[in-house]
Amino acid sequence: RLQGFLAAGGNGFFMLDPFLRTGLEPVLRQYGIVVEDDIVIDESSHFWADPSSPAVTEYNYHLISQDLPLTFCPGVRSFTPTSQRIPRTDGIPLANSSKQSFGETDPKRARFDEGKDLPGPLTLMVVAIRRPIPEGDTPLPAPEADRTADRKSTDPLVPVTGRSRIAVVGDSDFATNSFFHIMGNGKLFLNTVNYLASKENLIGLEPRSLDPPRVNLTNRQMKGTFFLAVILIPALLAAVGFAV
């Protein structure tokens, strides 16, 4: 049903949490997106003191990311492109983790093992467009399976007759009530919905919030603030006093 809906020109927003087999992996491979079976650990840029909550400060250019502040995902999986480009599809990796991050494939530990885990930077959110595919072209990628698939898809091919948009993010918790009003998480969710609804003029016009303003810092920003306020400035004042 989802394949038929997308093939007829419908749009979709997929939020897939880590280490969950959803059955949607073959659908996303038709857009050139491989869902990795991992959780992203980012020691360099994360929310507060949780390395499994990567914080994103820079985005690739897109309507969704226009004037978007820092966002974070409390537990997120990564995505990679298929080995062969899918005809008439265009994908944009919207949000990436830092170069010091890695994709942990074992849910029982958080240590980078070369050859098993994925090195950073890693793609956390993808936006893809698929145009109608003429008869004779296949909408599916090459038959090799991705890292999460233990068998090849046996779903029948659905003729692609309409232009569709999808957005895929490796976490659903970022949009819950607990994190919606923190930093740019709510704005990212609303921008994505407006883009998929073809209401680009509403992007950036989120409703007013009555929540008191607060400052949220990443781990790197907290360390920098601590070093500046507690160590550097007192040390400079001590040096000046000593010189006087």
LOBAGU-982514 format. One record per residue (C-alpha): residue in three letters; x negated, y negated, z; residue number from 1. Coordinates in steps of 0.2 Angstrom, whole numbers, plus 2048, in hexadecimal, padded with zeros to 3 digits. Layout:
N
<ALA,<X,Y,Z>,NUM>,
...
This chain:
244
<ARG,<800,800,800>,1>,
<LEU,<7F2,7F4,804>,2>,
<GLN,<7E9,7F8,7F4>,3>,
<GLY,<7F9,7F5,7EA>,4>,
<PHE,<7FC,7E5,7F3>,5>,
<LEU,<7EB,7DE,7F0>,6>,
<ALA,<7EA,7E4,7DE>,7>,
<ALA,<7FA,7DB,7DA>,8>,
<GLY,<7F2,7CA,7E0>,9>,
<GLY,<7F5,7CB,7F3>,10>,
<ASN,<7E8,7C4,7FF>,11>,
<GLY,<7E2,7CC,80F>,12>,
<PHE,<7D9,7C8,81F>,13>,
<PHE,<7CF,7D7,826>,14>,
<MET,<7C8,7D7,838>,15>,
<LEU,<7BF,7E7,83B>,16>,
<ASP,<7B7,7EA,84D>,17>,
<PRO,<7A7,7F3,84F>,18>,
<PHE,<7A6,806,84F>,19>,
<LEU,<7B8,808,84A>,20>,
<ARG,<7BD,813,83A>,21>,
<THR,<7CC,80A,833>,22>,
<GLY,<7CE,812,822>,23>,
<LEU,<7CD,801,819>,24>,
<GLU,<7BB,804,814>,25>,
<PRO,<7BF,80B,803>,26>,
<VAL,<7CB,7FB,800>,27>,
<LEU,<7BD,7EF,804>,28>,
<ARG,<7B0,7F9,7F9>,29>,
<GLN,<7BB,7F4,7EB>,30>,
<TYR,<7B6,7E2,7EE>,31>,
<GLY,<7A4,7E6,7F0>,32>,
<ILE,<7A3,7E7,803>,33>,
<VAL,<79C,7F5,80D>,34>,
<VAL,<7A1,7F6,81F>,35>,
<GLU,<792,7FB,82A>,36>,
<ASP,<795,805,839>,37>,
<ASP,<78B,7FB,846>,38>,
<ILE,<78C,7EC,852>,39>,
<VAL,<781,7DD,850>,40>,
<ILE,<775,7D8,85D>,41>,
<ASP,<76D,7C7,85C>,42>,
<GLU,<760,7C3,86A>,43>,
<SER,<75D,7B2,862>,44>,
<SER,<76E,7AA,860>,45>,
<HIS,<77D,7B0,86A>,46>,
<PHE,<78B,7AA,875>,47>,
<TRP,<785,7A7,887>,48>,
<ALA,<77B,7B6,88D>,49>,
<ASP,<783,7C3,882>,50>,
<PRO,<778,7C9,873>,51>,
<SER,<786,7D3,86C>,52>,
<SER,<790,7C3,869>,53>,
<PRO,<786,7BB,85B>,54>,
<ALA,<789,7A8,859>,55>,
<VAL,<789,7A1,847>,56>,
<THR,<783,78F,845>,57>,
<GLU,<780,78F,832>,58>,
<TYR,<78C,794,824>,59>,
<ASN,<78B,797,812>,60>,
<TYR,<795,78A,808>,61>,
<HIS,<7A8,78D,807>,62>,
<LEU,<7B8,785,80A>,63>,
<ILE,<7BB,78F,81A>,64>,
<SER,<7AA,789,821>,65>,
<GLN,<7AC,777,81D>,66>,
<ASP,<7A8,76D,82D>,67>,
<LEU,<7A9,77D,837>,68>,
<PRO,<7A0,77C,848>,69>,
<LEU,<797,78A,851>,70>,
<THR,<7A1,79A,852>,71>,
<PHE,<79D,7AB,85A>,72>,
<CYS,<7A4,7BD,85A>,73>,
<PRO,<7A4,7C7,86A>,74>,
<GLY,<79F,7D8,862>,75>,
<VAL,<79E,7D8,84F>,76>,
<ARG,<799,7E4,842>,77>,
<SER,<790,7E0,832>,78>,
<PHE,<793,7E1,81F>,79>,
<THR,<788,7E5,810>,80>,
<PRO,<78B,7E4,7FD>,81>,
<THR,<78E,7F3,7F3>,82>,
<SER,<77E,7F9,7E9>,83>,
<GLN,<787,7F5,7D9>,84>,
<ARG,<791,7E5,7D5>,85>,
<ILE,<7A4,7E8,7D4>,86>,
<PRO,<7AB,7E1,7C3>,87>,
<ARG,<7B5,7D1,7C5>,88>,
<THR,<7B2,7CF,7D7>,89>,
<ASP,<7A8,7C1,7E0>,90>,
<GLY,<7A3,7C2,7F2>,91>,
<ILE,<79C,7B4,7FD>,92>,
<PRO,<794,7B9,80E>,93>,
<LEU,<79B,7AB,819>,94>,
<ALA,<792,7AD,82A>,95>,
<ASN,<782,7B6,82E>,96>,
<SER,<778,7BA,83E>,97>,
<SER,<767,7B4,841>,98>,
<LYS,<757,7BC,83A>,99>,
<GLN,<753,7C3,84C>,100>,
<SER,<763,7CD,84C>,101>,
<PHE,<766,7DF,847>,102>,
<GLY,<774,7EB,845>,103>,
<GLU,<775,7F8,852>,104>,
<THR,<77C,809,84C>,105>,
<ASP,<77C,812,85D>,106>,
<PRO,<78A,80B,868>,107>,
<LYS,<781,812,878>,108>,
<ARG,<771,807,876>,109>,
<ALA,<76B,7F6,870>,110>,
<ARG,<75A,7F8,86A>,111>,
<PHE,<753,7F6,858>,112>,
<ASP,<74E,806,850>,113>,
<GLU,<746,803,83F>,114>,
<GLY,<74D,80F,832>,115>,
<LYS,<75E,811,83B>,116>,
<ASP,<763,800,840>,117>,
<LEU,<766,7F1,834>,118>,
<PRO,<75A,7E3,834>,119>,
<GLY,<761,7D1,834>,120>,
<PRO,<767,7C5,82F>,121>,
<LEU,<778,7CE,82D>,122>,
<THR,<788,7C9,825>,123>,
<LEU,<796,7C7,832>,124>,
<MET,<7A4,7C0,826>,125>,
<VAL,<7A7,7C2,814>,126>,
<VAL,<7B3,7B9,808>,127>,
<ALA,<7B7,7C2,7F7>,128>,
<ILE,<7C1,7BE,7E8>,129>,
<ARG,<7C7,7CB,7DB>,130>,
<ARG,<7CE,7C7,7CA>,131>,
<PRO,<7D9,7D2,7BF>,132>,
<ILE,<7D0,7E1,7B8>,133>,
<PRO,<7D4,7E6,7A6>,134>,
<GLU,<7D8,7F8,7A3>,135>,
<GLY,<7C9,803,7A1>,136>,
<ASP,<7BF,7FA,7AF>,137>,
<THR,<7BE,803,7C0>,138>,
<PRO,<7C1,7F8,7CF>,139>,
<LEU,<7B7,804,7DA>,140>,
<PRO,<7A5,803,7DD>,141>,
<ALA,<798,811,7D9>,142>,
<PRO,<79D,822,7E1>,143>,
<GLU,<790,822,7EE>,144>,
<ALA,<796,820,800>,145>,
<ASP,<791,812,80C>,146>,
<ARG,<789,815,81D>,147>,
<THR,<79A,817,825>,148>,
<ALA,<7A2,823,819>,149>,
<ASP,<7A1,836,81B>,150>,
<ARG,<7AB,839,80B>,151>,
<LYS,<7AF,831,7FB>,152>,
<SER,<7C0,828,7F9>,153>,
<THR,<7CE,832,7F1>,154>,
<ASP,<7DA,824,7F0>,155>,
<PRO,<7E1,822,7DE>,156>,
<LEU,<7DC,813,7D5>,157>,
<VAL,<7E8,804,7D4>,158>,
<PRO,<7E8,7F9,7C5>,159>,
<VAL,<7E3,7E7,7CA>,160>,
<THR,<7EF,7DB,7C2>,161>,
<GLY,<7EE,7CC,7CD>,162>,
<ARG,<7E0,7C1,7D5>,163>,
<SER,<7DE,7C4,7E7>,164>,
<ARG,<7D4,7BD,7F5>,165>,
<ILE,<7CE,7C6,805>,166>,
<ALA,<7C4,7C1,814>,167>,
<VAL,<7BB,7CE,81F>,168>,
<VAL,<7B3,7CB,830>,169>,
<GLY,<7AB,7D8,83B>,170>,
<ASP,<7B5,7D3,84B>,171>,
<SER,<7C7,7D0,850>,172>,
<ASP,<7C3,7C9,862>,173>,
<PHE,<7BD,7B8,85C>,174>,
<ALA,<7CF,7B3,858>,175>,
<THR,<7D7,7B9,868>,176>,
<ASN,<7DE,7AC,874>,177>,
<SER,<7CF,7AE,87F>,178>,
<PHE,<7C3,7A7,872>,179>,
<PHE,<7CF,79E,866>,180>,
<HIS,<7CB,78D,86E>,181>,
<ILE,<7B9,78F,871>,182>,
<MET,<7AD,786,865>,183>,
<GLY,<7B3,789,853>,184>,
<ASN,<7BB,79B,854>,185>,
<GLY,<7CD,794,852>,186>,
<LYS,<7C8,789,844>,187>,
<LEU,<7C0,797,83B>,188>,
<PHE,<7CF,7A2,83D>,189>,
<LEU,<7DB,795,837>,190>,
<ASN,<7D0,78F,828>,191>,
<THR,<7D0,7A1,822>,192>,
<VAL,<7E2,7A3,823>,193>,
<ASN,<7E5,793,81A>,194>,
<TYR,<7D9,798,80D>,195>,
<LEU,<7E1,7A9,80A>,196>,
<ALA,<7F2,7A1,80A>,197>,
<SER,<7EC,795,7FC>,198>,
<LYS,<7EE,786,807>,199>,
<GLU,<7DD,77E,806>,200>,
<ASN,<7E4,76D,809>,201>,
<LEU,<7E7,773,81B>,202>,
<ILE,<7D6,779,81F>,203>,
<GLY,<7CE,76F,82D>,204>,
<LEU,<7DF,768,833>,205>,
<GLU,<7E1,773,842>,206>,
<PRO,<7EE,76F,84F>,207>,
<ARG,<7E9,764,85E>,208>,
<SER,<7E4,76D,86D>,209>,
<LEU,<7E8,768,87F>,210>,
<ASP,<7D9,771,886>,211>,
<PRO,<7CC,767,890>,212>,
<PRO,<7BC,764,885>,213>,
<ARG,<7AE,76F,88A>,214>,
<VAL,<79C,772,884>,215>,
<ASN,<797,784,87F>,216>,
<LEU,<785,788,87B>,217>,
<THR,<77D,797,873>,218>,
<ASN,<76F,7A0,87D>,219>,
<ARG,<761,796,873>,220>,
<GLN,<76A,786,877>,221>,
<MET,<76B,78A,889>,222>,
<LYS,<759,78E,88A>,223>,
<GLY,<754,77E,881>,224>,
<THR,<75F,774,88D>,225>,
<PHE,<757,77C,89C>,226>,
<PHE,<745,77A,895>,227>,
<LEU,<749,767,891>,228>,
<ALA,<752,762,8A1>,229>,
<VAL,<74A,76D,8AE>,230>,
<ILE,<738,76F,8A8>,231>,
<LEU,<733,762,89B>,232>,
<ILE,<73A,752,8A1>,233>,
<PRO,<734,755,8B4>,234>,
<ALA,<723,75A,8AD>,235>,
<LEU,<721,74A,8A3>,236>,
<LEU,<727,740,8B2>,237>,
<ALA,<71A,749,8BD>,238>,
<ALA,<70D,746,8B0>,239>,
<VAL,<711,733,8AF>,240>,
<GLY,<711,732,8C2>,241>,
<PHE,<701,73A,8C4>,242>,
<ALA,<6F9,72E,8B7>,243>,
<VAL,<700,71F,8C0>,244>,
